[in-house]
């Protein structure tokens, strides 16, 4: 007998695409339904496309220039002009590599290009350099899994495509070595897990500035630290103080009166709201600038996602711990250090520490859930949701809400890069 389902089956996952400097260039958007248990796979590609497009406004960053939203669009969607719902500055359609035989398809694609749309082709292996859609594709996406086995064919294809003026995007780039390999072949855009991993662990020491931030972060890990101690820690750092006052005086916080001091900020804002923002902001300070944006967004989104799932499943007591689990899950990539070295400076409960160090823990399944969705491993996600006993619909709702929360938070937050001088002098 099939067990009852405790997961939602509609997901739109967003994965960043980075340029050669590791700045965000755009995002892949994926629609999927889980294929097992009590739900059947969604079979209408046009309806799937419409679902993705309808979800885009929920991701505030996605539709904002200069980022491109890459969406796999079936021929029917392209021939009926669906990309026009978003405009050429926002959407970059990804073409089905196995096109319809309808001659009107190429006519429609040429018409879209004439209106300013760029098109991308997900080119399958073995590489067919006479593929009919290469005529209209500006960007060519190539799966980089197992590049060593495909090295000669990949190099020849990359050289030929670059010779035709095509932009090359490498997907499923799982390591810094793979990114360097692709960069050497002329790829200029990259999607994959490599940016989430520490680049080097050798001889890396925590700097004085990082140590100051970690001291504040350790204080923020406590359930509710004494006001005097928190105020002193914030006031000791000019950059943090400046941004606390700037943030709380902005329209996003909507306080009824202007905040004139750090103590007033702590009292008026409330611990729950202020601590969440401060944790994200402090992590942003210690993240290398080329990695900062996506790592910070992903860690903030993971944190809120896990917190919301805890609340939805009646685990309110665990919500704060799960927020910290998500927020700290990318610390090695942020510091380019091992997780254990960083956690030695933070006061975390043993179960959280174990989960972050990939050791058995009651929290391990929660982190596995977040990673499965980010990697579009829907069957694994479904199993995690069942194992955790999550209510039907809670995963999709929490995932979408966490993206909105992280987008709003990062858009409202004064950027650390604007205050580098303060950061250096204040720490």
C-alpha positions as CSV (number, residue, x, y, z in Angstrom):
1,X,0.0,0.0,0.0
2,X,1.3,3.4,-0.9
3,X,2.0,5.5,2.1
4,X,0.2,8.9,2.4
5,X,2.1,11.8,0.9
6,X,3.5,14.6,3.1
7,X,5.1,16.7,0.4
8,X,4.0,19.2,-2.1
9,X,4.7,18.3,-5.7
10,X,5.0,21.7,-7.4
11,X,8.4,23.4,-7.3
12,X,10.2,26.1,-9.2
13,X,13.8,25.9,-8.3
14,X,16.3,28.7,-9.0
15,X,19.9,28.0,-9.6
16,X,22.5,30.9,-10.1
17,X,24.6,31.3,-13.2
18,X,27.9,33.1,-12.5
19,X,30.3,34.9,-14.9
20,X,34.0,34.4,-14.9
21,X,34.4,36.8,-12.0
22,X,31.8,34.8,-10.0
23,X,29.3,37.6,-10.2
24,X,25.7,36.6,-10.7
25,X,24.7,36.8,-14.4
26,X,21.4,35.1,-14.3
27,X,19.4,32.1,-13.0
28,X,18.1,28.8,-14.3
29,X,14.5,28.2,-13.3
30,X,13.2,24.6,-13.2
31,X,9.7,23.3,-13.0
32,X,9.2,19.7,-11.8
33,X,6.7,17.4,-10.1
34,X,7.8,14.5,-8.0
35,X,7.4,11.3,-10.0
36,X,6.7,8.8,-7.3
37,X,4.4,8.1,-4.4
38,X,0.7,9.3,-4.7
39,X,1.2,12.0,-7.3
40,X,1.6,11.5,-11.1
41,X,4.2,13.3,-13.1
42,X,3.0,16.5,-14.8
43,X,2.8,15.9,-18.5
44,X,1.7,19.2,-20.1
45,X,4.9,21.1,-20.9
46,X,3.0,24.3,-21.8
47,X,1.3,24.3,-18.4
48,X,4.6,23.7,-16.7
49,X,6.0,26.7,-18.5
50,X,3.1,28.9,-17.4
51,X,3.6,27.8,-13.8
52,X,7.3,28.8,-13.9
53,X,6.5,32.2,-15.4
54,X,3.7,32.8,-12.9
55,X,6.2,32.1,-10.0
56,X,8.9,34.5,-11.2
57,X,7.5,37.6,-9.5
58,X,7.9,35.8,-6.2
59,X,11.7,36.0,-6.8
60,X,12.3,39.7,-6.7
61,X,15.9,39.5,-7.8
62,X,15.2,37.2,-10.8
63,X,13.3,39.7,-12.9
64,X,15.5,42.6,-12.0
65,X,18.1,43.8,-14.5
66,X,20.7,42.9,-15.3
67,X,20.0,39.3,-14.4
68,X,18.6,36.9,-17.0
69,X,15.9,34.3,-16.2
70,X,16.7,31.1,-18.2
71,X,13.6,28.9,-18.6
72,X,13.2,25.8,-20.7
73,X,10.4,26.6,-23.1
74,X,8.7,24.0,-25.3
75,X,8.1,24.8,-29.0
76,X,4.4,25.5,-28.3
77,X,5.2,28.1,-25.8
78,X,7.7,29.8,-28.1
79,X,5.4,29.7,-31.2
80,X,2.5,31.3,-29.2
81,X,4.7,34.2,-27.9
82,X,4.7,33.3,-24.2
83,X,8.2,34.9,-23.6
84,X,6.6,38.2,-24.4
85,X,4.9,38.1,-21.0
86,X,8.3,38.9,-19.4
87,X,10.1,40.8,-22.2
88,X,13.6,40.4,-23.8
89,X,15.4,42.1,-21.0
90,X,14.3,39.5,-18.4
91,X,13.8,36.1,-20.0
92,X,16.3,34.1,-22.0
93,X,14.4,31.0,-23.4
94,X,16.2,27.7,-23.4
95,X,15.3,25.7,-26.5
96,X,14.3,22.0,-26.6
97,X,17.3,20.3,-28.3
98,X,14.9,18.0,-30.1
99,X,12.8,20.5,-32.1
100,X,9.5,19.9,-33.7
101,X,9.4,19.3,-37.4
102,X,7.0,22.2,-37.9
103,X,8.8,24.7,-40.2
104,X,6.9,27.5,-38.4
105,X,9.1,26.8,-35.3
106,X,12.2,28.3,-36.8
107,X,10.2,31.2,-38.2
108,X,8.9,32.0,-34.7
109,X,12.4,31.8,-33.2
110,X,13.7,34.2,-35.8
111,X,10.8,36.6,-35.1
112,X,11.6,36.5,-31.4
113,X,15.3,37.4,-32.1
114,X,14.1,40.2,-34.3
115,X,12.2,41.6,-31.3
116,X,15.4,41.6,-29.2
117,X,15.2,38.2,-27.5
118,X,18.3,36.1,-27.1
119,X,18.0,32.3,-27.2
120,X,19.9,29.5,-25.5
121,X,20.3,25.9,-26.7
122,X,21.0,23.1,-24.3
123,X,23.3,21.1,-26.6
124,X,23.3,17.4,-25.9
125,X,26.3,15.0,-26.3
126,X,27.6,13.9,-28.7
127,X,27.9,17.4,-30.0
128,X,26.1,18.1,-33.3
129,X,27.7,21.2,-34.7
130,X,25.1,21.1,-37.5
131,X,22.2,21.2,-35.1
132,X,19.5,23.3,-36.8
133,X,18.8,25.4,-33.7
134,X,22.5,26.6,-33.5
135,X,21.4,29.0,-36.3
136,X,19.3,31.0,-33.8
137,X,21.0,30.3,-30.5
138,X,23.1,33.1,-29.0
139,X,24.2,31.0,-26.0
140,X,25.1,27.3,-26.0
141,X,24.7,25.3,-22.7
142,X,26.9,22.3,-22.3
143,X,26.7,19.7,-19.5
144,X,30.2,19.5,-17.9
145,X,29.7,16.2,-16.1
146,X,32.8,14.0,-16.7
147,X,34.7,16.6,-18.7
148,X,37.9,14.5,-18.6
149,X,36.2,11.7,-20.5
150,X,34.9,14.1,-23.1
151,X,37.9,16.4,-23.2
152,X,38.9,16.2,-26.9
153,X,35.3,16.4,-28.2
154,X,34.4,19.1,-25.8
155,X,37.5,21.2,-26.7
156,X,36.8,20.9,-30.4
157,X,33.1,21.8,-29.9
158,X,33.9,24.7,-27.7
159,X,36.4,26.1,-30.1
160,X,34.0,25.8,-33.1
161,X,31.1,27.4,-31.2
162,X,33.2,30.3,-30.0
163,X,34.4,30.7,-33.6
164,X,30.8,31.3,-34.5
165,X,30.4,33.9,-31.8
166,X,28.4,31.8,-29.4
167,X,28.5,32.4,-25.7
168,X,29.3,29.2,-23.8
169,X,27.6,28.3,-20.5
170,X,28.9,25.3,-18.6
171,X,26.3,23.6,-16.3
172,X,26.8,21.0,-13.5
173,X,30.2,22.5,-12.7
174,X,30.9,20.6,-9.4
175,X,34.4,21.7,-8.5
176,X,36.8,24.7,-8.8
177,X,38.9,22.4,-11.0
178,X,36.0,21.8,-13.4
179,X,35.4,25.6,-13.5
180,X,39.0,26.2,-14.4
181,X,38.9,23.5,-17.0
182,X,35.8,25.1,-18.6
183,X,37.3,28.6,-18.4
184,X,40.4,27.4,-20.2
185,X,38.1,26.1,-23.1
186,X,36.5,29.5,-23.4
187,X,33.4,29.1,-21.3
188,X,32.4,32.4,-19.8
189,X,29.3,31.4,-17.8
190,X,29.0,28.7,-15.1
191,X,26.3,26.9,-13.1
192,X,26.9,24.3,-10.5
193,X,28.0,23.6,-7.0
194,X,31.6,24.7,-7.3
195,X,31.0,28.2,-5.7
196,X,29.5,26.6,-2.6
197,X,32.7,24.7,-1.8
198,X,35.9,26.1,-0.2
199,X,38.5,26.8,-2.8
200,X,41.4,26.0,-0.6
201,X,41.9,25.0,3.0
202,X,45.7,25.2,3.3
203,X,47.2,27.6,5.8
204,X,44.1,29.7,6.0
205,X,43.8,31.7,9.3
206,X,41.0,33.7,10.6
207,X,41.9,37.4,10.3
208,X,41.4,40.0,13.0
209,X,38.4,41.5,11.2
210,X,36.8,38.0,10.8
211,X,37.4,37.2,14.4
212,X,35.6,40.4,15.4
213,X,32.6,39.4,13.3
214,X,32.6,35.8,14.6
215,X,32.5,37.1,18.1
216,X,29.4,39.1,17.3
217,X,28.0,36.1,15.4
218,X,28.6,33.9,18.5
219,X,26.6,36.4,20.6
220,X,23.8,36.3,18.0
221,X,23.6,32.5,18.3
222,X,22.2,32.8,21.8
223,X,18.5,32.6,22.4
224,X,18.3,36.2,23.7
225,X,21.5,37.9,24.9
226,X,21.5,40.6,27.5
227,X,20.7,44.0,25.9
228,X,23.8,45.7,27.3
229,X,26.1,43.0,26.0
230,X,24.5,43.1,22.5
231,X,24.6,46.9,22.3
232,X,28.3,46.9,23.3
233,X,29.2,44.4,20.7
234,X,27.4,46.3,17.9
235,X,28.8,49.7,19.0
236,X,32.3,48.3,19.0
237,X,32.1,48.0,15.2
238,X,31.6,51.2,13.3
239,X,30.4,49.4,10.1
240,X,27.9,47.3,11.9
241,X,26.5,50.2,13.9
242,X,26.2,52.3,10.8
243,X,24.2,49.6,8.9
244,X,22.0,48.8,11.9
245,X,20.9,52.4,12.1
246,X,20.6,52.7,8.3
247,X,18.5,49.6,8.0
248,X,16.1,50.3,10.8
249,X,15.5,53.9,9.6
250,X,14.6,52.5,6.1
251,X,11.0,51.9,4.9
252,X,11.5,48.2,5.0
253,X,11.4,48.1,8.8
254,X,8.5,50.6,9.0
255,X,9.3,51.9,12.5
256,X,7.1,54.8,13.6
257,X,10.0,56.9,14.8
258,X,13.5,57.5,13.7
259,X,16.2,55.4,15.5
260,X,19.0,57.5,16.9
261,X,21.1,55.0,18.8
262,X,22.1,51.4,18.8
263,X,20.3,50.8,22.1
264,X,17.1,52.3,20.8
265,X,17.5,50.1,17.7
266,X,17.7,46.9,19.8
267,X,14.7,47.8,21.9
268,X,12.4,49.1,19.1
269,X,13.2,46.5,16.4
270,X,12.7,43.4,18.6
271,X,15.2,40.6,19.0
272,X,13.7,38.1,16.5
273,X,13.7,40.5,13.5
274,X,16.9,42.2,14.4
275,X,18.9,39.0,15.1
276,X,17.9,37.4,11.8
277,X,19.1,40.5,9.8
278,X,22.3,40.9,11.9
279,X,23.3,37.3,11.3
280,X,23.0,37.6,7.6
281,X,24.8,40.9,7.6
282,X,27.7,39.7,9.7
283,X,28.1,36.7,7.4
284,X,28.1,39.0,4.4
285,X,31.0,40.9,5.9
286,X,33.2,37.8,6.1
287,X,32.4,36.4,2.6
288,X,34.8,37.2,-0.2
289,X,33.2,39.8,-2.5
290,X,33.2,37.6,-5.6
291,X,31.2,35.0,-3.7
292,X,29.3,37.1,-1.4
293,X,26.0,37.6,-3.1
294,X,25.0,34.1,-4.0
295,X,26.5,32.5,-0.9
296,X,24.8,35.0,1.3
297,X,21.4,34.7,-0.5
298,X,21.5,30.9,-0.4
299,X,22.5,30.7,3.2
300,X,19.7,33.1,4.2
301,X,17.2,31.3,2.1
302,X,18.1,27.9,3.5
303,X,17.8,29.4,7.0
304,X,14.3,30.7,6.5
305,X,13.2,27.6,4.6
306,X,14.2,25.3,7.4
307,X,12.7,27.6,10.0
308,X,9.4,27.8,8.2
309,X,9.3,24.0,7.8
310,X,9.8,23.6,11.5
311,X,6.9,25.9,12.2
312,X,4.6,24.3,9.6
313,X,5.3,20.8,11.1
314,X,4.6,21.9,14.7
315,X,8.3,21.9,15.7
316,X,8.4,25.5,17.0
317,X,11.1,24.6,19.6
318,X,13.4,23.6,16.9
319,X,12.8,26.6,14.6
320,X,15.6,28.7,15.9
321,X,18.1,25.9,15.7
322,X,17.1,25.0,12.1
323,X,17.5,28.7,11.1
324,X,21.1,28.6,12.3
325,X,21.6,25.2,10.6
326,X,20.7,26.7,7.2
327,X,22.5,29.9,7.8
328,X,25.8,28.3,8.8
329,X,25.7,25.4,6.3
330,X,27.9,27.3,3.8
331,X,30.5,28.6,6.2
332,X,33.4,26.6,4.7
333,X,32.8,28.3,1.3
334,X,32.4,31.7,2.9
335,X,35.7,31.4,4.8
336,X,37.6,29.0,2.6
337,X,38.2,27.0,5.7
338,X,37.1,23.7,7.2
339,X,33.8,23.7,9.1
340,X,35.4,22.4,12.3
341,X,37.8,25.3,12.4
342,X,35.1,27.8,12.1
343,X,32.7,26.1,14.5
344,X,35.4,26.2,17.2
345,X,34.7,29.9,17.5
346,X,30.9,29.5,17.7
347,X,28.8,28.3,20.6
348,X,26.5,25.7,19.0
349,X,24.7,22.7,20.4
350,X,26.3,19.4,19.7
351,X,23.5,18.1,17.4
352,X,23.8,21.2,15.2
353,X,27.6,21.0,15.1
354,X,27.4,17.3,14.1
355,X,25.0,18.0,11.2
356,X,27.1,20.9,9.9
357,X,30.2,18.6,10.0
358,X,28.3,15.9,8.0
359,X,28.1,13.6,11.0
360,X,24.9,11.7,12.1
361,X,22.5,14.0,13.8
362,X,18.7,14.6,14.3
363,X,19.2,17.6,12.0
364,X,20.9,15.9,9.1
365,X,17.7,15.2,7.2
366,X,16.7,18.8,7.3
367,X,19.9,19.9,5.6
368,X,19.5,17.1,3.1
369,X,16.1,18.3,2.2
370,X,17.4,21.8,1.4
371,X,20.2,20.5,-0.7
372,X,17.9,18.1,-2.6
373,X,15.6,20.9,-3.7
374,X,18.5,23.2,-4.7
375,X,20.0,20.3,-6.8
376,X,16.5,19.6,-8.4
377,X,16.7,16.0,-7.0
378,X,13.0,15.7,-6.6
379,X,12.8,12.1,-5.6
380,X,15.3,12.6,-2.8
381,X,13.4,15.7,-1.7
382,X,10.2,13.7,-1.6
383,X,11.8,11.0,0.5
384,X,13.3,13.6,2.9
385,X,9.9,15.2,3.3
386,X,8.3,11.9,4.1
387,X,11.0,11.0,6.6
388,X,10.5,14.3,8.3
389,X,6.7,13.9,8.4
390,X,6.1,17.3,6.7
391,X,2.5,18.4,6.0
392,X,1.3,18.3,2.4
393,X,2.0,21.6,0.7
394,X,4.4,22.9,3.4
395,X,7.6,22.4,1.4
396,X,6.5,24.4,-1.6
397,X,5.0,27.1,0.5
398,X,8.1,27.4,2.7
399,X,10.5,27.3,-0.3
400,X,8.7,30.1,-2.1
401,X,8.3,32.2,1.1
402,X,12.0,31.8,2.0
403,X,13.1,33.1,-1.4
404,X,10.9,36.2,-1.0
405,X,12.3,36.7,2.5
406,X,15.9,36.4,1.4
407,X,15.4,38.6,-1.7
408,X,13.7,41.3,0.4
409,X,16.3,41.1,3.1
410,X,19.3,41.4,0.8
411,X,17.7,44.2,-1.3
412,X,17.0,46.2,1.8
413,X,20.3,45.6,3.5
414,X,23.0,48.2,2.9
415,X,25.8,46.5,1.0
416,X,29.0,45.7,2.9
417,X,31.0,46.6,-0.2
418,X,29.8,50.2,0.1
419,X,31.4,50.4,3.5
420,X,34.8,48.7,3.1
421,X,36.6,51.5,4.7
422,X,34.4,51.4,7.7
423,X,34.7,47.6,7.9
424,X,38.5,47.9,7.9
425,X,38.7,50.7,10.4
426,X,36.0,49.5,12.6
427,X,37.4,46.0,13.1
